[in-house]
Amino acid sequence: MSRKLLNSRPIKMWIDGKVFNIRKFKNISSSNKCIEGDNDEENKKLLEIKEENGRFCASFRLPKLYFTKMESLPQFDISKISEDTETEILYPSAEDGEISFKSDNVQQLIQAINHIHAAVAEVRERNMAMQFVCIPCLNKNVQTNFENLKQELLEMESEILGMHESIFMCPKKLHVTIDVYSLMDDREQAEAIKALNDYKTEMEKVLEKTGPIKLGIRGLSCMNNNARKVDVLYANVKMMNETEEHNLQNIVNDISKHFFDRGLARKYQDNVKIHMTVINTKYRRQNGTPKRKLRYKRQSIDATKILEKYKNYDFGHCNFDSLHLSHITLKGEDGFYKPIAIVNLEPNKEI
């Protein structure tokens, strides 16, 4: 079966302490032809391939979730990969451990590893996001203005199709998302913590030139072009007194790229969509229904009147004084998302 590569930026993925450039395939299946890639020589060095008794050997460690989830990928057949690449693959079952490769031909060994790497990358992309990096927007004035807007919109509930109290963000969780991740175990989380802490040096360079950064939160927009069917309504966020060189878009893009280059992002973002979510219809629940539903049909809102009346709504401003790496589904003691790590960029003080 011939293989067609996807036309996209190569995936970078942190695997067992090293960052590999991974070629993503349209199908995770075997191939009768050994395909050489531009990154094979670089990956060969990272793999630390050894020669033992006339055979080439390599191995790397994966969290157990990858092993279990790879088995459920369509067309993934490790026996076929082993047969077609003439490579012996020793595959742990459902436990953290090393997956090992042995072959008489180094290029066939690399090809077998390429297939497994592609499957690992596919697992991470398909897996639900579990962590994210964000900028908290927790100034009391911003929260008060958010609550005021929420109250006014609920008073218009009869005029706004789909409006419901449950679809609003919690004021204690207001934030700007930079990127989301699927970190499968403590080692991957530890690498993300290190990446966050390492970026503090870059932010300190920016702060030396800009001084303390304040964010202005003003105006409402929706994620799609049809205001009559909106699932996400958000506030626009910008640095106050930003310049062409120093602005929020450049900063969040650089943070996103930093995590991509460290092999932690699920995909590359050319331009981060800067927003502070106000309404998200995925949170919708009616009285008496469970807080979480596994499957449901989203009910959009008609945001036409909201955008007509509140397009330039001013939420106020807040300090950009920290970056959080947090759990998406867990709540901390302060009501914000439970942190995995926090980098403080300046003393925490109210504006």
C-alpha positions, 0 to 999 in steps of 0.5 A: 500500500503506497503512502501519501504524506499530509501537506502540513508542518511536521509534528514535533513530539516529546517522547521519552526525553527527546523531541522528534520530528514526526511525519503524519500519515493519512493512514496508520497502516503498514507499507511494503516500501521503506520510505526515507524522510528528511528527518530520518538522519536527525531522528536516527541520532536521537534514537541512539540506535545500537548494533548488537550481534549484527542487528540494529536496535532501538527503544523508547518509553511510552505512557501506558495510555498510548499503548492501549489507545494505539490498538484502537486506531483504524488500520493500525496493525503492529504485526503488519508493520513488523512484517513489512519493515522486517523489524522485530517489535517488542510491544508492552501490553497496557503498562508503562514500558519500553517498546523495542525494535530490532532489525538487520537493516537500519533504514527498515528499523527507522521506518518501523519507528516512523510508523509507531511515532505516527500512531503515537502522534495520532493518539495524542491529536485524537485524545481529549484536551486535558491541560492548557496554558492561559492568562487569568483575567481575574480582576474584580472589576472585570468580574463585576462587569461580566456579572452585570452583562450576564444579568442584563442578557438574562433579563433579555432571555425571552428575546434571545433564542437559546439564552440560558444561565448555564451557558455563561462562563464562571466569573472565577474562571475568566481567562485567555487560552493560549493552547491546550494539551494532552499530557498523558503522564507525570513525565509529560506534565513535568516537561510542560512545567519545565517549558513554562518555567523556561519561558519566564526568561523570555517574558522578563525580556519583554517586561524590561521593555514594556514594564508591567503589562495591562490587558484591556478587555473590550467588545464582543465577537463570535467564533463564526460568521453567522450571528444567528447561530453562535456557540461561543461568544467572547470578549476581545483582549488587547495589551493597553498601549501596545505597539507593533513590536510589543503586543499580545498577539506576538506574545501568545504566538511566541508562547504557543510556538515555544510549547510546539518546539518543545514537542508538547503541542497537539498541533501548530498554531499560526496565529492564536485566536485571542479571546476571553470566553463569555458564553459557550453553549457546550456548558448548557444544561437544563434543570434536573439534568446531569452537569456533564453529558457524554453526548448531546446536540448543542443548541446555539444562541441567536446573538444578533441583539447581543452584538447590536447592543453590546458590541463595544461592551467594556469589561475593564482591564486586568494585569497580565502578571502570570501564566498558568498551566492548568487542568481543564476539568479540575477546580482549584481552591480559589475557584479557578482551574486547578493549576499544575504550575504557575509562573508569576511575571510581577507582584500580584496587585489589583489595578 
